[in-house]
Structure formats: structure tokens, C-alpha cells
Amino acid sequence: QVQLVESGGGLVQAGGSLRLSCAASGSIFSINSMAWYRQAPGKQRELVAAITSGGITNYADSVKGRFTISRDNAKNTVYLQMNTLKPEDTAVYYCAADLSPLTNEYTYWGQGTQVTVSS
């Protein structure tokens, strides 16, 4: 089992920045990829960014050039640096870990952290 705890969400004005953190604990040796998803009211959950254990990253087109995902394996923590935030970035952001090769879905999820960007 892996537990994920997110932090760093909040209210920010458009153009501002936030950094989300996700600390993993438990059977962390099993973790391969980690990712950030978000879900806005009335919308489906979407992948924001992902990072493999080797540091390979991928991003949603909507956040490329503005968001950066990084990983500190020594601290078992993944970060999402969000710059030039827009009102449409408002959502609950979820950390996910351990991508299953069978289902191509993440096994573990955090409780979510709210990000609100005001115009």
C-alpha cells in the first residue's frame, strides 16, 4: 500500500504561481510513474503531467510551458510547479502513483487539493 498526501493548493490571482507537493509513504519501492490529474466542476478528470522513475515527463497541451513536474526520489515527493496560472486552471488537483501496465491506470490516489485562480 502507498499513501499520498498533497499540499500547496490555494487561491491565487491569474498570472500567479503555486507549487503543489505530493508526499508518498508506505510501499514506495513499488512506485514507477507518478502524475498529477485535475478535475474541474462538471468536467472529467484529466491528466496534467506525469513523470517516470527515470525522470521522463509528459504534459497536457494546455499546461505545456507553464507547469513543471519534478520528483525527489530521496524525499519520495513529486512536485507540480504551476506558473502563469489562468482561471481555467481552477480545479481539484490529485496526485497519482504507480501506473499499472495491465490497466494503464494509476493504482494510488491522494485526496486532492483545491486550486482556485481568480481573474
N, C-alpha and C positions, 0 to 999 in steps of 0.2 A: 504494500500500500504506500501511496505517496500523498502527502498533504501539501496543498498550495495555498499560500496566503498573499493576496495582493494588497498593495498600498500605493498611495500617491495620487489618487483621484481628487477631484475638487472642481471648483468654479473658477474659470479664467476668461478673460476677455479675448475676443478674436485677435489673432496675431500673437498671442502669448504662447507660453510653453509650459509643459508639465512633464514630469518623469514618473512613470509607473514602475513599480518593483513587484516581483513575484518570488517569494522565498519558498523553496521546496524542502521538505523534510520527509523522513521515512525511508523507504527502499529506493533511494535516489540512484543507486548504481544501475537501475534498470532504465533510467530515463535516456531516451535518444533525443528526439526533437522536442523543442518547446515552442510555444506560439502564443500570440495574443489574438483574441477574437473580440468583436464588439457586436452589440445588439441595440439598435435604436428603437424607440416605441413604434409599434406597428410594422416593424421590418424584421426580416430574417437575420439570424446571426451570420456574420461574415468574418472571414479571415482577414486580419490586418497585417500581420507579419509573422514569420516563423524563422527559427534558427536550428540548425542541426548541432549535434555534439561536436562536430568539426568546425563549426562556425559559418557554414554556408547559410545565406539568408535569402528570403524572398518576401516581397511586399505586394499588397494590393496596389493597383494602379493609382487609386485615389490618394494614397499616402506617400507614394514614392517621392523622394527628395525632401520630404518634411519630417518623416518619422524614421527612427533608427532603432533596431532591435539589437541587443547585445546580451552577452551571457558571461557570468563569472562562475566558472565551474568550481573554484575553490570555496565560494560562498553559496553555491547551489542556488543562485539567484539569476533571474532573467529580467532585463530592463526594457522599457519602451520609452525612448526619448521622443517627445512629440513637440515639434516646433511649428510656428506659423499656423496655429490652430484656427479652425473655421467652425462656424456654428453647426455645420453638417457633420462634424466630428463628435457631436454630443451623442453619448451612448453609455451603456454599461459595458465596461471592458473586462474581459475574462482571460485569465491565464490558463493555458492548457499544456499538458506534458505527456510524453510517451506515445508517439504515433504508432498505432498498430499496423503492421504490414498486411494483416489479413483484412481488416475493415477500412484501412486508410482513415481512421478516425482517432482522435486523441482519447486516451484512457482516463486521464485525471483532469479535473477542473477545479479552479478556485471559485470563490463565492461571488466574485465580481466587485468592481469598484466603479462608481459613477464619475463620469467626466462630463461637465457641462460647459459649453463655450457660448458666451453671450456675445451678441452683435453690437 
